[in-house]
Amino acid sequence: MVVKRRGVRLMTDIKLKFPEIDQTYAFLDLQTTDKGTVRQITGNIVTAILNPKYCQNQKIIEGQIFFDKFTNEIKFQGKIIGERNIKENQIRLWDDSLNNRLGLEIEKHFGINYNSNKMWEAIRFVAHQYEVSPPKQYLQNLKWNGDKNAIRKLLPKYLGADDTELNNWIMEHMILGMIKRIFNPGAKFDEMIVLVGGQGIGKSTFARYLSITDDWFCTIENIQGKDAVMNLMGKTVVEIEEFVALRNAKSANEAKSFLSKLSDRIRIPYEKYATDVPRTCIFIGTLNERTFLNDHTGERRYLPVECNSNKRAKTIFPDKNNKEKISDKEYISLIRDDFNQALAFGYEIFKNKTHAWTIPKNLLKDLYKEQEKFKYLNPDVEDIRYFLEEYKPKSADPNITCFKELTMQGYQIKSKSFSEIMDNYFQEWIPVRSSKTKRISPSGVSIPVKLYYEKKIENETDFIEADKNLLPEEWQKENQLEIDTANQVKIQM
């Protein structure tokens, strides 16, 4: 079954607010030669754009060229003379087409010969006078209606997840993580919600709505190479569909390192040198199968949420049979309102600093229980568990074992896997390492080893029986009375 994904535009179009710049540009005139002709320099292009009496007054350009600090791109909100069908407040990436159009208009009106490279240099300079973060302004423009369940209801309503305190915290945590990185790019946030449920329920669309707009959303299938990190730049939400990107990682440590990075080394387009670009996104995993947790040390990062299409209140896709009997446009508008209110409430929590950034202790057991549902059954773990619980108690020395003893019993497990499993899953067995070879006899046969495991023996009780003759006299009388009473009961029976 192929599900057609609908694009998600900005849930609410906003008119960006730009900073005030140095007003000296408003008083600069175009520089001329001694003969009175306009000089062919980049500075004159800058003047033509920034001084209102040139491009602005002659309606050559309406709107603002700016630098998007969130995506590290030059963008334009407005239109150039001659353009049609440009929506109000529409934001576009500044490209060669816009560059050529404006450059040729400046040439026609002010006599500055068009040169692509000079034009780009001028545009870069102008854009950096107006640096803004659209996602930040978007959140600041949202009006919260006071609904304190705005975040809590998203997962149950659209994905049929259980309405629990754990799922409420997970959803709030992801929204707050996204807001945190919008306002503080590079902030620490390495947890990932994992939406588990049947195909076509709308897990990916849910992630897209949360991202606010498709421009700030992407799906990745690889975490290696330049393209992987370039795709993260300027995104609020990155989907790891079917866990493909993490499963393709060379190791569990590589996957964990990727999720926990605060920045990426990237050469931004039109820049000469690579620079460290802070992370702005959160990660959302989406998959159909139930078993995906197989890395014991990294499980804390994964926050699973089970989705059920039979339990959801409404579909996240436009539904012709919807109860409200409304159009697709109205239906989508209602969905956007729900996500907007969740984001607005999240922004209030962020400003008031009331979010618990670590999972509350009273929810830990619930989280572990949920994670157990989705654990991949590692046959090596089960083999070692059987060996330790069924074979070892009957061996010559039940409190010492090693890799060679395991293989002597016919188990086919790699040495590295044995050590990782013992360290992560059976922590009651303490590793004992030696620089010199030592001989142990866990099964009655001498084995040379440099690493073996010793079982930690804990006293069953700390109770020490006291000498009755040393007890106070009144305690001895009470004790004798209890014994006499017990004996009388036995005689009567």
N, C-alpha and C positions, 0 to 999 in steps of 0.2 A: 504494500500500500504506500503510495507516494502522497505526502501531504504538501500541498502548495502553501508556501509561507508568504504571508502578506507583509509588505513593508511597513515599518513603524516610523512615522515622521515625528517631529517634535510634538509632544502632547499638547503644548500650548506655545504658539508663536510669540516671541518676545522681541521688543525693540531694545537692542543692546545699549547700555550706557557706556560712553567712552570717556577716558580721563581728559582733563584740560591739559593742553600742551603749551610749550613756549610760544608766547604771542608774537615774538619777533618775526616769525615766518609770515604773519599777516601783513607786515609792513615792507617786506622785501619785494623789489621789482625785478623783472627779468634783466639780467646783465647783458650789455651790448658792447659791440666793438667800437673803435673810434669812428667808424663810418656809420654807426647807428644800427647795424644789423644785429640780430639776436645771436648771442654766443651759443655754440653747439656743445654745451656742457651738461653733465648730469644734474648739477645744482639748479639749473634753470627748469628742468623737468619737475624737480621737487618744489620749486617756487610756484610753478603753474598749478600744481595740485593743492598745495597748502595755503596759498594766498587766495582768499575768497573772491577777489576781483577777477580772477582768471577762470579756471574751470568751473568753479561753483556758481558764480554770477551768470555765466553764459550757459548754464544747465548742461554742460558737457558731462559732468558726473554728479549724480544725486545719491547721497549715501556716504558710506565710510569704508575705506580700505583699512584693515586692521590685522594685527598679529594675534592669532589664537594661542594663548599660552598653554592651553590644555592639550591641543593636538600638535603644537609646534608648526603651525602652517599659516600662510598668509591667506586671508579670506576677505570677502567683500559682502557688505549688506547694503544693497541699493541697486542702481542701474546706471548704465552709460547711455548717452544720447543715441537714439536709433534702436535700442533694445525693446523688444515687446514680450508680453506674457510673463513678466517678472512679478512674482507675488510680493505683496507688502511684507517687509521684515524677513524676506527670504535670504538665507546665508549661503554663499557659494565659495568654493575654493578658487583662489585667484590662479588662472591658468594662462597659457599662451594666447588663447582666443581673446580673453579680456585684455591681456597685455597689448596685443596688436591693435585692438579696437581703440583703446584709450591713447596709445602712442600715435596712431594715425590722426586722431582728432586733435591732439595737441600740436602735431605738425601742421595740420590744416589751419588752425586758428592762431597759432603763435609763432610759426616759422621755425620750430625746433625739429630738425630732421629726425625721422624715426630711426632709432637703432635699438634692436632687441636687447642687447646686453646692457646698454645704458638705461633703458627703460626698466629692466628688472632691478638694477642697482637702486634706482630712484624709488621704485615701489617697495623694496625691502626697507629702505630708510624711512619712508612714510609710514609703513605698516608698524614698525617698531615704536613709533611715537604713540600709537594707540594699542597698547597691549591689554587684552581682556581674557577672561575665562568664561565662555558661554555656559558651561554646566553650573558653575558657581552662581552666575546671575539667574539662571533658570530656577535653581532651588530657592534663592532669595526672593524671587517673585511669586512663589507659590503661597497661597493663603490656606492655612489649616482651618478646618471647620469645627475643630474641637472633638472629633471622634477618636477616642483612645483605643478603639478596636480596629483602626484603619490598617495597621500592619498585621494584626492577628488574623484577620479574616481572609487575607489574600490566598494563602495556601489551601485552606479548606474550601473556599468558594470556587476557585478556578482549577485546582488540581485534585481536589477530593482528599487532601491530607487530613489526618486526625487533628482535631482542635485541642492540642495539648500545650502545657506550659513549655515543654521542650521545643516543639515546633514554633511556638510564638517567639521564644528567645532566639532560635536559629534564624528566623526571618528578620527579626529586628537586628540581629548581629550582622547579617549580610548587608542590609540597607545602611546601617551605621558605618560599616566598613567602606562601602561605596562613597558615602558622603565624606567620610574621613579622608579618603584619598583624593577626592575632588578638591577639598579645601587645603589639604596638606599632601601634595604628591610625594610619593616615596615613604609615606608613613607605614609602620609595621602592620601587616595584616596578612596572615598566611593560612587562614582557614578557608574551606571551600564547601559550600552546600552542594549536595549530590541529590538530584531529583531522580528517583527510581520509579518507573511505571511503564505501562504499555505504550506501544507506538501510537502516535496520533492523538495523545491526550492533550498536547500543547505545552510540553516542558520547554522546548526551545522558544516558542512564542512568549511564554511567561518571562523567560530571561530577556528577550528583546524588549518587552514592555518595561521591565525594570531598568534597562539601560537608558531609557528616555527616548532615544532615537536610534535608527539604524546606523547613523554616522558614528555613533559611539559604541557600536557592538560588532563583534566578530566571532567566528568559530575557528579554532585551530586544531590541526591534526598532527602537529609536530612541535617539539620544544627545542629542537636543535637548529643551529644555523642562523644567519642574518635575517632571513624572512620571518622566522618565528618571533623574534623580538621586535621587528619592525611592525608586525601586525598588532602588537600590544599598545603601540604609541597612540595616545589620544582616545583610548577606549575606557568606558566606565564598567562594562561587563564583557568578559571573554568566556565563551562557552567551550567546554571540553566535551565534545559529543562522543558518547559511547566510550569515554575514557581512552580514546585512541591515542591521543598525544602522550598520556602518561604511560600507557602500555608499551608505546614505541620507545620509551626512554631506555638508555643503556643499562640503568640500574635504578633501584629504589632511591638511592641517595641523589641521583641526578634529578629525579622527579621532585623530591623534597626541596632540593636546592632551587629549582625553577620556581616553585610556588612561594618560597620564602624570600626571594630577591626583592630588594628595595628599589633598585634601578637597573637599567640596561645600557651597555655601551653601544651607541648608535651614531652613525653619521647622518644627520638630518638632511633631507633634500635641500640643495642649493647652498649647503655649508661645506667648507673645505675639510674640516677636521671632525673626527668622532668626538662625542661628548657623552657624559653620563646623563641619561634621561630618566628621571624618577618615575616609578610605576604609578599609574593613575587608576588601574582597574582592579576589580575583584574577579575571581574565577567561579563559574558555576558548572558542575558536572551534570550531564544528562545521560541516562542509559536505560535500556529496557530490561536487561538481565539483573537478577537479584544478587549474585555473588561478585563482588569487586574488591573487597578489602582483603588483601593478602600480605600487607606490609605491617608487621606488628609495631615497628617503631614510629610509623608515620600516621597511624590511625587517628590520632587526636586532631589532625588537620581536616579530616573528612567528616562532614555533618550530614548524615543521610536522612532523607525525608521520603517516606513511601507515599506514592500518589495512586489514586484510585478513581477512575472515570465514573464509576457507579455511585460514588459518594459526593461528587462535586455538585455545587448548587447551580452552576451555569458553565457553559463552554466558553473558552477564551477566544474561540473563533465566532464570527457572525453566524447566527443560527436563524434560519427562516422560520423555524417553529418555536421561536422564543416566546416566553410567556407574556412579555410586554407588548408583542405585536408591533415592533418598531423596525425601522429601516436599518440596513447594515451600518450606515454612517452614524446613526444614533446609538446603535449597539456598541460600536467601537468607542464612541465618545464616553459612554458609561464606564467602559473598561478603563479608559484613560483617566477618568475622574477617580476611580478606585486607586489606581497606582499613584496618581498625583497626590491624593490625600495620604497615602502611606509614606510617600517621600516627604511631604510637608510635615507630618507627625515625626518622622525620623529626624528632620532638620531641627525641630523643636527639642527633641531629646538630645541631639548633638550640641546645640547651643547651651542647654541646661546641664550638660555633662552628667546625665543620670543613667547612662547605659553601663551594664556590667560587661566589661571587655573580656573577662574570663567567665566561663560557664559557672553559674551558681552551684555550690556544693550539693544542694538538694536535687539538682537535675542530673548530676553525674551518673547515678545508677541508671536513670532512664536512657541517657546517651549510650552507655555501655551495652545496655539491653538492645537498643536499636542497632548498634554496630554489629552485634553478634548475629543478627538476622542476615546480614549481607556479607559475612566473612566467607572467603573462598576456603574450602576444606583442603588444606595442604596435606597430601598423603605422607610426606616425610615427617611432618609434625605428628600425625597419628601413629606412624610406625614407631617413632621415638617414644611417644607417650605409652604405647603398649609395652615396649621394651622395658621402660623404667618402672611401670606399675605391675606388670605381670611376671617378667623374667627376673629383674634385679632382686626383689625380695627373697628369691630362692637361691641366689648365687652365693659364692664363697664369701664375698665381701659386698653386701648390699648397699653400702654407703660410698663406694668408689666406682667410677666408670670412666671410660674413655672411648674415643672413636674406634679404635682397633677392636675393642670388645664387642661393639655393635656389629662391625663387619664380620667378625668371627661367627656371629649367629646367623649370617646369611643376608643381612640387610644391605641393600645397595643404595647408599647415600654418600654424597660427596663430603669430604672433610670440612670444607668451608661452610656448607649448608648445615652440617651437624653443629658446628660451633655457633653459628648465628641463631639456630633454633634453640639450642641450650641456653644461650645468653638472654634471648627474648621471651621464650615461652616457659622455661623451667628454671625460674630464678632461685628456687630453693637449692639448686645444685650450683655450688660455687667453683669457678675455674681456678685451678692451681697451675701456675706456669713456672717452669724452671729453665735456666740457661743450659743446664747439663741434663743428659738423659737419666731418667729415673726408672726403676723397675717396680711395677705394681702387679698385684695378682687378684683382680676383681672377680675372676671366674675360676681361680685355682691354677691358672696358667700365667707364668711370668711374662709381662709385656713391657718392652722398653718405650717410654713416652717422655715428652717434654711438656705436654699439656694433658691434664686429666681433670675430672670433676668430682668434687667431694660434697656429699649431701649434708646440708645444714641440719644438725640434730637440735631440736628444741625440747626442753623439759616439758613433760605433759602437765606438770603442776609445780607451783612454787611452795606448796604446803609442806611443812616440816613438823613431824609429830613430836610433841613435847613429852618429857618424862612426867608421868602422872603424879609422882611423889613430890615434884617441884611445884605443882599447882597450888594456889591458895586453898586453905581448908574448906571454905564455903563452896568453892567450885567442885571439889572432890565429892562433897555431900550431894550436890545437885546432880552430878554425873552418876553417882550410885543410885539415886532415886529414879533416874531415867532408866537405868538397867533393870532395877527391881520391877518397875511398872511394866516394862517390855516383857519380862519373864512371866508375870502374872497373866498377861494377855495370851501368851503362848499356851499356858496351862489350861486356861478356860477354853481355848479353841480345841 
